[in-house]
Amino acid sequence: MSGVTLENVIKRYGETQVIHGVDLTIEDGEFCVFVGPSGCGKSTLLRMVAGLEETSAGTIRIGSRDVTRMDPAERGVAMVFQTYALYPHMTVEENMGFGLKMTGHPKDEIRTKVTEASRILKLDDYLKRKPAALSGGQRQRVAIGRAIVRGPEVFLFDEPLSNLDAELRVEMRVEIARLHKEIGATMIYVTHDQVEAMTLADKIVVLRGGNIEQVGAPLDLYRDPDNRFVAGFIGSPSMNFLDAVVTGGAVEVPALGRHVEVAASLPAEGTALTIGLRPEHLELRPGDTMSVELTEALGGVSYAYLNAGTGERLIVEERGDERSSAGDRVGLSFEASRAYLFERESGLRIR
């Protein structure tokens, strides 16, 4: 297995540049997730690593090899796509071994590798079935098995769970995490779903507009975001953002009707800021500063959607037996240490 290194990687389509000088190191055996909104460049970057998109400038290395101009077949990667791309007339066994068959591998070697991949993915009972007789999750496991038998240095996943229903997505997340633990391969995984990113990744790369916004372990990005974009993208439900202003050495938050003293280097008096508060860090209290518009009761947790007098809206996580209802008038409390401050214009974090 090998790590992957990107050095000042750029992608242009004519005069339009979509990847802007990306530098990134993915260690050998690491599970790295590219995450970001649609159009941020995550799939393009993955396809550049695979060799399916030409690199306009910069260098891509897999292990010690410069693969920037190599054909996809020479790079030692295997890719799992959003669509399963299985041959409908072939059995599971034939689909998994087809790539090796086309490259002239001996039948015994193909059978051995398919058997091992089938064991890892728990497909032994389905080897003689054709794709039409499989569920969506089973078909995706076959697609992953086809990648495993190739013995690649790096596995590439391009939103592989997007076509599955919610229950199957959870099941397949567990399967992919178990697969990574068992074979220890370097894996790069693209998704727009930050829950997938948080649950699977050793390292998350947050992308926006073809640039890397922040790189780090999932909980590091959750606890210590560099800017408002990362703070809002990582965490579900999203962080609440409210207008604030520096007043008297503290931060005045009109929507909350209070001043907040935060342990940060505040800018000049009167500077407009944004304060960020996660739903799970807020508590409803008796009061009359906000109204409850809607409460989503999900069993062990509820989410209260609040409307402040300023017109700004917040989401508050509720647990326990006593929960709010639509129409309630409430107040809020939180620990000042849980508040995040951001520059209003740039979105950069104020620490």
C-alpha positions as CSV (number, residue, x, y, z in Angstrom):
1,M,0.0,0.0,0.0
2,S,1.0,3.6,-0.5
3,G,0.2,7.1,0.5
4,V,-0.9,9.9,-1.9
5,T,0.7,13.3,-2.3
6,L,-0.6,16.3,-4.2
7,E,1.7,19.2,-4.9
8,N,0.2,22.5,-6.2
9,V,-2.3,20.6,-8.3
10,I,-4.4,22.7,-10.7
11,K,-7.2,21.8,-13.1
12,R,-8.4,24.0,-15.9
13,Y,-11.1,23.6,-18.5
14,G,-10.1,26.0,-21.1
15,E,-9.8,29.4,-19.4
16,T,-11.8,28.3,-16.4
17,Q,-9.8,27.0,-13.4
18,V,-11.7,24.7,-11.1
19,I,-8.9,23.3,-8.9
20,H,-6.6,26.0,-7.4
21,G,-3.2,24.8,-6.4
22,V,-4.1,22.0,-4.0
23,D,-1.4,20.7,-1.6
24,L,-2.3,17.6,0.3
25,T,-0.6,14.6,1.9
26,I,-2.6,11.4,2.6
27,E,-0.6,8.9,4.6
28,D,-0.2,5.2,3.8
29,G,-3.2,3.3,5.2
30,E,-5.2,6.5,5.9
31,F,-8.9,6.9,5.3
32,C,-9.3,10.4,3.8
33,V,-12.6,11.9,2.9
34,F,-13.1,14.8,0.5
35,V,-16.3,16.6,1.6
36,G,-18.0,19.8,0.4
37,P,-21.1,21.1,-1.4
38,S,-21.9,20.3,-5.0
39,G,-19.5,21.9,-7.4
40,C,-16.6,22.3,-4.9
41,G,-14.2,20.1,-6.9
42,K,-14.1,17.0,-4.8
43,S,-15.0,14.5,-7.5
44,T,-12.7,16.3,-10.0
45,L,-9.8,16.0,-7.6
46,L,-10.5,12.3,-7.1
47,R,-10.7,11.7,-10.8
48,M,-7.3,13.5,-11.2
49,V,-5.8,11.0,-8.7
50,A,-7.4,8.2,-10.7
51,G,-6.1,9.5,-14.0
52,L,-9.6,10.0,-15.4
53,E,-9.0,13.7,-15.5
54,E,-5.8,15.3,-16.9
55,T,-3.8,17.4,-14.4
56,S,-3.3,20.9,-15.8
57,A,-0.4,21.7,-13.5
58,G,1.3,20.3,-10.4
59,T,2.3,16.8,-9.3
60,I,0.5,13.7,-8.1
61,R,2.5,11.0,-6.4
62,I,1.3,7.5,-5.2
63,G,4.0,6.2,-2.9
64,S,7.3,7.3,-4.4
65,R,6.0,7.3,-8.0
66,D,5.1,10.4,-10.0
67,V,1.9,9.3,-11.6
68,T,0.8,12.7,-12.9
69,R,1.0,11.7,-16.6
70,M,0.5,7.9,-16.2
71,D,-2.5,6.1,-17.6
72,P,-5.2,5.1,-15.1
73,A,-4.2,1.4,-15.4
74,E,-0.6,2.1,-14.5
75,R,-1.4,4.0,-11.3
76,G,-2.3,1.1,-9.0
77,V,-5.7,2.5,-8.0
78,A,-9.2,1.0,-8.1
79,M,-12.3,3.1,-8.2
80,V,-15.8,2.4,-6.9
81,F,-18.4,4.6,-8.5
82,Q,-21.9,5.9,-7.4
83,T,-23.4,3.6,-10.0
84,Y,-22.5,-0.1,-9.5
85,A,-21.6,-0.6,-13.2
86,L,-22.0,-4.4,-13.0
87,Y,-22.4,-6.6,-16.0
88,P,-26.1,-7.9,-15.8
89,H,-25.4,-11.2,-17.7
90,M,-22.5,-12.2,-15.4
91,T,-22.7,-13.8,-12.0
92,V,-21.3,-12.1,-8.9
93,E,-18.2,-14.3,-9.1
94,E,-17.7,-13.4,-12.8
95,N,-18.2,-9.7,-12.2
96,M,-15.6,-9.6,-9.4
97,G,-13.0,-11.5,-11.4
98,F,-13.6,-9.9,-14.8
99,G,-10.9,-7.3,-14.6
100,L,-8.2,-9.9,-13.8
101,K,-9.5,-12.1,-16.6
102,M,-9.1,-9.3,-19.1
103,T,-5.5,-8.8,-18.0
104,G,-4.7,-12.4,-18.5
105,H,-4.3,-13.6,-14.9
106,P,-4.5,-17.4,-14.4
107,K,-7.9,-18.9,-13.4
108,D,-6.6,-20.3,-10.1
109,E,-5.2,-16.9,-9.1
110,I,-8.5,-15.2,-10.0
111,R,-10.5,-17.8,-8.1
112,T,-8.3,-17.3,-5.0
113,K,-8.6,-13.5,-5.0
114,V,-12.4,-13.6,-5.6
115,T,-12.8,-16.1,-2.8
116,E,-10.8,-13.8,-0.4
117,A,-12.8,-10.7,-1.4
118,S,-16.0,-12.6,-1.0
119,R,-15.0,-13.6,2.5
120,I,-14.2,-10.1,3.5
121,L,-17.5,-8.7,2.1
122,K,-19.7,-11.7,3.2
123,L,-20.7,-12.5,-0.4
124,D,-20.1,-16.3,-0.3
125,D,-23.8,-17.1,-0.5
126,Y,-24.3,-14.8,-3.6
127,L,-21.4,-15.8,-5.9
128,K,-23.7,-17.6,-8.4
129,R,-26.4,-15.0,-8.5
130,K,-26.7,-12.3,-11.1
131,P,-27.0,-8.6,-10.2
132,A,-30.7,-8.5,-10.8
133,A,-31.2,-10.9,-7.9
134,L,-29.3,-8.7,-5.4
135,S,-30.3,-5.7,-3.3
136,G,-28.7,-2.3,-3.8
137,G,-26.3,-2.9,-0.8
138,Q,-25.3,-6.3,-2.1
139,R,-24.6,-4.8,-5.6
140,Q,-22.4,-2.1,-4.0
141,R,-20.5,-4.8,-2.1
142,V,-19.9,-6.6,-5.4
143,A,-18.5,-3.4,-6.9
144,I,-16.2,-3.0,-3.9
145,G,-15.2,-6.6,-4.3
146,R,-14.2,-6.1,-7.9
147,A,-11.9,-3.3,-6.7
148,I,-10.4,-5.5,-3.9
149,V,-9.4,-8.4,-6.2
150,R,-7.2,-6.0,-8.2
151,G,-5.0,-5.5,-5.2
152,P,-4.7,-1.8,-5.7
153,E,-2.3,0.5,-3.7
154,V,-5.2,3.0,-3.3
155,F,-9.0,2.7,-3.2
156,L,-11.0,5.6,-4.6
157,F,-14.7,5.9,-3.7
158,D,-16.9,8.4,-5.6
159,E,-20.1,8.9,-3.5
160,P,-20.7,5.1,-3.5
161,L,-23.7,5.2,-1.1
162,S,-25.7,8.0,-2.8
163,N,-28.1,5.5,-4.6
164,L,-29.0,3.6,-1.4
165,D,-31.8,4.3,1.0
166,A,-31.1,5.6,4.5
167,E,-31.0,2.2,6.3
168,L,-28.7,0.7,3.6
169,R,-26.4,3.7,3.8
170,V,-25.9,3.2,7.5
171,E,-25.2,-0.5,6.9
172,M,-22.7,0.2,4.1
173,R,-20.9,2.8,6.2
174,V,-20.2,0.1,8.7
175,E,-19.1,-2.3,6.0
176,I,-16.7,0.2,4.5
177,A,-15.3,1.1,7.9
178,R,-14.8,-2.6,8.7
179,L,-13.2,-3.2,5.3
180,H,-10.7,-0.4,5.9
181,K,-9.8,-1.9,9.3
182,E,-9.3,-5.4,7.9
183,I,-7.2,-4.6,4.8
184,G,-5.5,-1.4,6.0
185,A,-5.4,0.1,2.5
186,T,-5.2,3.8,1.7
187,M,-8.7,5.0,0.8
188,I,-9.9,8.3,-0.6
189,Y,-13.7,8.8,-0.3
190,V,-15.8,11.6,-1.8
191,T,-19.1,12.6,-0.3
192,H,-21.3,15.6,0.2
193,D,-22.7,14.0,3.3
194,Q,-20.8,15.3,6.3
195,V,-22.3,12.5,8.5
196,E,-20.5,10.0,6.3
197,A,-17.3,12.0,6.5
198,M,-17.4,12.2,10.3
199,T,-18.1,8.5,10.8
200,L,-15.6,7.1,8.3
201,A,-12.6,9.4,8.1
202,D,-9.2,9.4,9.7
203,K,-8.7,12.8,7.9
204,I,-11.3,15.1,6.4
205,V,-10.5,17.5,3.6
206,V,-13.2,20.3,3.4
207,L,-13.3,21.8,-0.1
208,R,-15.1,24.9,-1.4
209,G,-14.7,26.4,-4.9
210,G,-11.7,24.2,-5.8
211,N,-9.7,25.2,-2.7
212,I,-9.0,23.4,0.6
213,E,-10.7,25.2,3.4
214,Q,-9.3,23.0,6.2
215,V,-7.8,19.5,6.8
216,G,-7.9,17.6,10.0
217,A,-9.4,14.7,12.1
218,P,-13.2,14.8,12.2
219,L,-13.5,16.0,15.9
220,D,-10.7,18.5,15.3
221,L,-12.7,20.2,12.6
222,Y,-15.9,20.0,14.7
223,R,-14.2,21.5,17.8
224,D,-11.8,23.9,16.2
225,P,-13.0,25.1,12.7
226,D,-10.9,27.7,11.0
227,N,-13.8,29.6,9.5
228,R,-17.5,30.0,9.3
229,F,-17.8,27.7,6.2
230,V,-16.2,24.8,8.0
231,A,-18.1,25.5,11.2
232,G,-21.4,25.4,9.3
233,F,-20.6,22.4,7.2
234,I,-19.3,20.1,9.9
235,G,-21.9,19.1,12.4
236,S,-25.6,18.1,12.1
237,P,-27.8,20.1,12.4
238,S,-25.6,22.9,11.3
239,M,-24.2,25.5,13.6
240,N,-26.4,28.6,14.4
241,F,-25.0,31.9,13.2
242,L,-26.2,35.2,14.7
243,D,-25.2,38.8,14.1
244,A,-23.1,40.4,16.9
245,V,-21.1,43.5,17.7
246,V,-18.2,44.3,20.0
247,T,-19.5,46.5,22.8
248,G,-17.7,47.3,26.1
249,G,-15.1,44.6,25.9
250,A,-17.7,41.9,25.3
251,V,-19.9,40.7,22.4
252,E,-23.5,42.0,22.2
253,V,-25.9,39.6,20.5
254,P,-29.2,41.3,19.8
255,A,-31.1,38.1,18.9
256,L,-30.3,36.8,22.4
257,G,-30.8,40.1,24.2
258,R,-27.5,39.8,26.1
259,H,-23.8,40.4,26.1
260,V,-21.4,37.4,25.9
261,E,-17.9,37.5,27.4
262,V,-15.7,35.3,25.3
263,A,-12.1,34.2,25.7
264,A,-10.9,35.7,22.4
265,S,-8.9,38.7,21.2
266,L,-11.7,41.0,20.3
267,P,-11.3,43.6,17.5
268,A,-12.1,47.3,18.0
269,E,-15.3,48.6,19.7
270,G,-18.2,48.6,17.3
271,T,-16.8,45.9,15.0
272,A,-19.6,43.7,13.5
273,L,-19.0,40.0,14.0
274,T,-20.8,36.7,13.7
275,I,-21.3,34.4,16.7
276,G,-21.7,30.7,16.2
277,L,-23.5,28.3,18.6
278,R,-24.1,24.6,18.0
279,P,-27.6,23.3,18.6
280,E,-26.3,20.8,21.2
281,H,-24.6,23.5,23.2
282,L,-27.9,25.5,23.8
283,E,-30.5,25.0,26.5
284,L,-34.0,26.3,26.6
285,R,-34.9,28.3,29.7
286,P,-38.0,30.0,30.9
287,G,-38.1,33.4,29.2
288,D,-39.7,35.6,26.6
289,T,-36.9,36.4,24.1
290,M,-37.9,33.8,21.4
291,S,-40.8,31.8,20.1
292,V,-40.8,28.1,19.1
293,E,-42.0,27.8,15.5
294,L,-41.6,24.0,15.2
295,T,-40.4,21.0,17.2
296,E,-39.1,17.9,15.5
297,A,-39.6,15.0,17.8
298,L,-37.2,12.2,16.8
299,G,-37.4,10.0,19.9
300,G,-34.3,10.3,22.0
301,V,-33.7,13.8,20.7
302,S,-35.9,16.7,19.5
303,Y,-34.9,19.8,17.6
304,A,-36.7,23.1,18.4
305,Y,-36.7,25.8,15.7
306,L,-36.8,29.2,17.3
307,N,-37.5,32.7,15.9
308,A,-35.8,35.6,17.6
309,G,-37.3,39.1,17.8
310,T,-34.6,40.2,15.3
311,G,-36.0,37.7,12.7
312,E,-33.0,35.4,13.0
313,R,-33.6,31.7,13.5
314,L,-31.9,29.1,15.6
315,I,-32.1,25.3,16.1
316,V,-31.8,23.9,19.7
317,E,-31.3,20.2,20.5
318,E,-33.5,19.0,23.3
319,R,-33.2,15.8,25.4
320,G,-35.0,14.5,28.4
321,D,-38.7,14.2,29.2
322,E,-39.7,17.9,29.1
323,R,-39.6,19.4,25.6
324,S,-40.9,22.4,23.9
325,S,-44.0,22.8,21.6
326,A,-44.8,25.2,18.8
327,G,-46.0,28.5,20.1
328,D,-44.0,28.4,23.4
329,R,-42.1,31.5,24.5
330,V,-38.6,30.7,25.7
331,G,-35.2,32.0,26.6
332,L,-31.7,30.5,26.0
333,S,-28.7,29.7,28.0
334,F,-25.2,28.4,27.0
335,E,-21.6,28.4,28.2
336,A,-19.6,31.3,26.8
337,S,-16.7,28.9,26.2
338,R,-18.9,27.1,23.6
339,A,-19.4,30.2,21.5
340,Y,-17.4,30.7,18.3
341,L,-16.6,34.1,16.8
342,F,-16.1,34.9,13.1
343,E,-15.2,38.0,11.2
344,R,-18.4,39.2,9.5
345,E,-16.9,39.8,6.0
346,S,-14.2,37.2,5.6
347,G,-15.7,34.5,7.8
348,L,-12.4,33.8,9.4
349,R,-12.4,32.5,13.0
350,I,-11.5,34.9,15.8
351,R,-9.6,33.1,18.5
